[in-house]
């Protein structure tokens, strides 16, 4: 009997995924397309046939990180530890006309509208094709995952991207020019993906888009975020739903009523205000938020008294005076946000803000950011002290010992990756993804200690 010919070795791809949660979902999407086309996923870039660097270009630090990772992948290729390097996502999308000149040794550049073509591009690279530039001028596509349950997060949560792009035109932000206008996925497809994720034992669905409160407005069929949350809540079973990135002027009372009424929806809202003074909000091209920011925290807490509020602020935006900053500082102290991130303004090319005059000196912007964070540290310390001795539910994420009795965990108050965590001791052996009732013991900086 003749021996069967051996099967050719399977092509493998290693990922480097950079940037935000939405970018991680894009990496999952590409990986799902590869898996569907019988292309393997390597545990790391080192030794894979093809390395894909999925990049971010939102701000300067993100671009620097992306460029560093591209150069690191090219070093792997030069050392013979991979055969080709592809660069995908926001960096080639934003710099499609110059990216090949900057990185002549990269073998393929893949834009945001071309992510679904990744399997064909990988096959072309393995066959020896080089110099590929597959980047459309302006993204318009909306993707559905071919492998809905494929998740790259390491904890007990999974990101659920409900839309792509952004239709706001904030003066400091380049995202609409990179990712296109806002476009929502249908509720049915989102629920189907959520069901596939939850079937694997994940304990939290973290809903993300550039502005989740804008969900459904483009569909013109009555869909909105409240309807989506009701549909997700109807799946059944034990899990949390967390909503990230909501726009201040689009937070309606019916939405708050819905969030407060659904047991699976976390009493947690991430609402980036960016600033509080009407003059600066108008300069940021966010005039619709000016009449909402001052009373926002109080209004949300009327519906959800135990809500955890997160926000982000920018200091040093063009035109900001010390009086404007004092207004922001007073607002932050009065609103007492549970979590806050602050950034010193950095002009982004192609944005309206980069052309505005009277930009404060970068050192002034950084000094104001530091003052804001010092005020926030005092707020966080007070809130942490108030939590000591209270009992609540926690989601177990990562074991800290081999016995399964000491864990990195989160309560509903802490979003993954951006907020603090809880080090939690359990009475018996537990498993990742379990929910346990436990008591806060003491603060540990921005983190907490707790015990079952």
N, C-alpha and C positions, 0 to 999 in steps of 0.2 A: 504494500500500500504506500502510495506516495505521501510524503509529509506535506501538510498544509503550509503554504507560504506564511512566514510570520507577519503579523500586522505591523504597519508602519508606526513608529513611535508617535504618541499623541502630542500635538502642539500644546504648549502651556503658556499662560500669560500671568505675569505678576503685576499687581496694582500698587501705585502710590496715590492715595486720595488726599487732597489738600482742601483747606477752606471749610466752608460751613456745612451744616447738616444737609442742605439741599444738594450740595456737590457730592456728598457721600451717597445720596440716593441715585445721582447720575452714575456713579461708579457701580452701584448695584445693578442699575439698568444695563450698563455695558456688559457686566459679568453675566447677567441673565441671558443676554443675546449670545455670548460666547458659549455658555453651557448648552443652550438650545441647539447650537451648531456643532456640538461635540468637541469643542475646544476646552482644554483643561485649565483650571485656575491653580496657579502655583501658590504655595504658602507664603512666599516672599519674592521680591523681584530678583534676588540673587539666584541665578541658575535657570530662570525662566527663558523660554525662547524669545518672547517679546515682553518688554516692560512698557506699561501705559502709565504715564504721569498725568493724572487728572488735576488740572491747575485751577488756581483762584487768582483773580486780578482786581479784586475789589478795592484794596488800598495798597500803599507802597510796601508795607511789611509783608503782605500776602504775595505780592509780585516777587519780592526778594526771595521768599521761601520757595516759591514755584521755580524760580531760576536756579536756586541751589539744588533742588531735587532733580531738575532736568540734567544739570551737570553731573550729579552723582550717578544718574542712570547712564549717561554717556561714558562715564568711567567704567561701569560694569561692561558695557559693550566693548570698549577699548581693551579691557582685560580678558575678553573672550568669555565672559560669564553671562552674556545674553546675545541674541543675534540681531535684535533691532529695538529701537526706541520710538514710541509714539507719544505725542503730547496732545492731550485732549482738553476740552472745556473752555473756561473763560479767557485764559491767556491768548491762545490762538484766535479765539473769536474777537477779542478786542484789538489784537494787533495782526490781523490776517495779512495786511499788506507788507509787513516788515519782519514777521516772525522767522521766516526762512533765512533771512540775512543774519539775524541775531544768533540762530542756532543751525548752522549749515549741516551739522552732523546728525541732527534729528532726522529720522527716516520718514515720519508721517506726522502731519498735523490734522487734528479732527475737531471740527466745530460743533456747536451745540445742536444744530439741526441734523448732524451726521452721526450722532451717537449710535443710532440703530444700525448703522452700516459697519460697525466695528469688527464684526466677524469677517466680513469680506476684506477689510483693510488688513487685518492680521494675516489672513491667508495670502494676500498679495505680498506682504512683507516677508513671510516665510519663503515664498517663491522667488524672492530676490528683488522685488520692486522697491524703488527708493524715490525720494523727492516728492512724496504724496502731500498735496495740500487740498484737503476736502473740507472747506470752510465756507458756508454761505454768507452773504453780506449781512443779512438781518434775520435772526431766528424767528420762526413762526410755528414750528412743530410742537405737538403735545404728545408725550409718550405714554404708553401703557406697558408695564413690565411683562416680559415673556415668561419670566419665572417669578411670580408674585411674592413668594415666600423667601427669596434670597435676601439675607440681611447681613451687613458687615459690622454692625455694632457689637461690642464685646460684652455689654451688660445684659440686663433683662428687659430692655426697651428696644423699640424699633421706630425709625422715622417713617412717617406716612406723608408723602408729598402730595398735596391736593391740587396744586396749580403750578404754573410756570410763569416767569416774567413779572413785570410790574408796570402799572399804568400811572403811578405817581411820577412827578418830575421834580423831586427834591433837588435843591441846588447843589448839594454836596455829594450826590450819589450818581455813579455811572451805570448802575445795574440795568435800568431800562434800555440804554444803548447797547449793552452787552447781551441781555437775555430777552429783549423784546417786550411787547405789551402783555398784560395779564391775561392768562387763558386757563380756565378751570377744567378739571377732569369731571366727568359725570359721576353722580353719587353712586350709582350701581357699581362702577368699576372700582371706586375707592373702597367700598364695602367689601367687594370680593377680595381685593388685596389684603384688607385688614383681616378677613377671615383666614386667609392662607398664613398670615404672620402669626396670628393668635393660636392657630393649630399647632405651632411649633413650641408653644409654652412661654412666649413672651408675655410680660406682665403689664407693659405700658405701650400704648400707641401715642407717639409724639407727633402731633399734627403740625406740619410746616408748609409755609409758602412765603413769598416775599411780604404779603399782607393777607393774613387769613380772613380778616373781616371783609375783604373784597370778594371772597369766594362766591361764585355763582352769578355775579352781576352780569358777566358777559354771556352767560348761557341763555338768559331771558326766558327761562321756563319756570320761574318761581323758586329755583334752588338758591339757598343761602347757607351761611355757616350754621345757623340754628338747625335747619333741616338736616344738614349733614351730620351734626352731632347727635340728633335724635336717631338717625339711621344707624350710626355706629354704636350707639348705646343699645340699640335693639338686637345686636348680635347675640347677646347673652354670654354668661360666663363671668369669671372673675378677672377683671383687668381695669387699668386706668386709661383715660383719654386726657392728654395734655395739649393745650392749644398755645402755640408760639407765634409771636409777631403779629400784633393787631394794631390797627391805625386808630389814634385817639378819637377822631371825629366820626368813625364808623362803628363805635361801640354803642349799640342801641339798647334801650331798656328791654325789648323782647329777647335780644341775645343774652343779656345778663340773666333774665328770668329763666331762660332755657338752661344755661350753664348751671345755675343754682339748683335747678330742679332735677338734674340728672346725676344719679349717684356715682356713675363711673367717670364723670368729667371732673378733673382736678379743680379745686378752688385755687386756681393759679392763672394769672394773666401776665403775659409779657407784652408791655405796651411802650415802645420806644418813643418818648416825648421829644427827645433831642434838645429842646430848650423850653423855657416857660414864658419868656418875655415876648409880647406880640410883635415888637419891632424885629426881633431876630427870627421869629417864626415866619414873618412875611419875607424877610431876606432869604430864608431857607426855602422859599416857595412852598410853605406849609401854612398858608393863611387860614385854611379851614379848621386847623387844630387850635388856633389861638383862643377861641372862645370855649374850648373844652378842657384844656390842660389843668387850669387852676382847681376846678372842682372834681376832677376825674377820680382821684383816689377815694374821696368821700362818697361819690356816687356809686362806684363799684362796691365799696364796703357796705353800702345800704342793702345790696342784694346778697352779698357774700361776706358776712362779718369776719370770717376767718380766712379770707383770701390772702394768698401770698402774691404781692405785686413786684414785678421786675420792670426796670426801665433802663434806657441808655441816654446819655447826654453828651453834647459836644460843647467844648469850651473853645474860645478864641475864633469863632466864626467871624468873617468880615463884618465890621461895624459894631461888634460887641464892645461895649464900654464896661467900666467897673460897675456902673449902675445896673446895666443889663445882667451882669454876672451876679450881682447881689440879689437880684430878683430870682434868678435860678436857684441860688443857694438857699434863699428863704423858702422857695417852693419845695425843694427837696427835704428840708428840715420839717416843714409842715405836713407834707404828704407821707413822710416816713415809709418810703419804699422798702420792701424786705430785701431786695437785691437791686444793685445799681452798677452799671458799667459806665465809665466816663472816658472820653477820648479827646485829646487836643486836636483841633481841626488841622487837617492836611489837605491842601487843594488837589483835586483830581482833574487831570487833563480831560478836556471835552465837556466839563460840567460848567454850569452857570456860575457857581460859587468861585471857581478859579479865576474868573474875570472881574470879580467884585473888588472895589477899593477898600481901604481902611481895615486891612487885616491886622489884628494885633500881632505883636512880635511873638514868634513861637515859644520863647521862654515865658512870656506872660500867659499864653494859653496853657502851657504845662503847669505853671504855678497855680492857675485857677483850677485846673483838673485835680491837682494835689489837694487843694483846699476842699473841693467837693468830696473827694474820697475820704478825707479825714472826718468830715461831717457824717458821711455814710457809715464809717466805721463805728461811730458813737451810736448811730441808730441801730446798726446790726447787733452791737453789744447789748443794748437794752432789750431788743427782741429775743436774743438768745437767752438772756437771763430769765425772761418771762416764760420761756419754754421749759425750763428746768422743772422736773417733777410732773410734767404733763405726759399723758399717755396717748399714743396714736398708732396708726398703721404704717408699716414700713415695707418696702419692696427690696428683697435681697438681691444684690447684683454681683459682687465678686468676693469669693472667700479670701480671708486673710491668713487662714491656717489650713492645714490638711484635714483637720478633724471636722470642719464644717460647722464650727460654733462661734466663729468670729468673722464678721462680714463688713464689707462696704455696702451701705444701704442708702435708700432715699425715702423720705416721706413725700407726701404730695407737695410740700413746701419747696422742694428742691428739684429743679429741672436738670436733666443729664448734661454733663460737660461744662455748663456755664455757671452753675451755682455750687454751693458747698455740698459735702456729703456727710453721712453719718457713719461712724464706726460703731457697730452694734454687736453685742454679745448675746448669744442665744442659750437657752437652757438645755437644748438637745441638738442633735445633728440636723442641719437644715440643707435645703437645696436651692440653687440659683432659681430665681423667679418666684419663690414663695413669698407670701404676705404674712407678716407677723405683727402682733401687737407688742409694743415695747414702750419704755419710759425714757424720756430725755434725762440724761444725768448731769452733763455740764458742757459748756462751750469749749471748742478747741480752735480758736481763731474764727474763720468763717465756717468751720465745720462744727459738728456736734458729736458727743458720745452718748450712747444709749444702751439699754439692756432690756432683754425680754422679761 
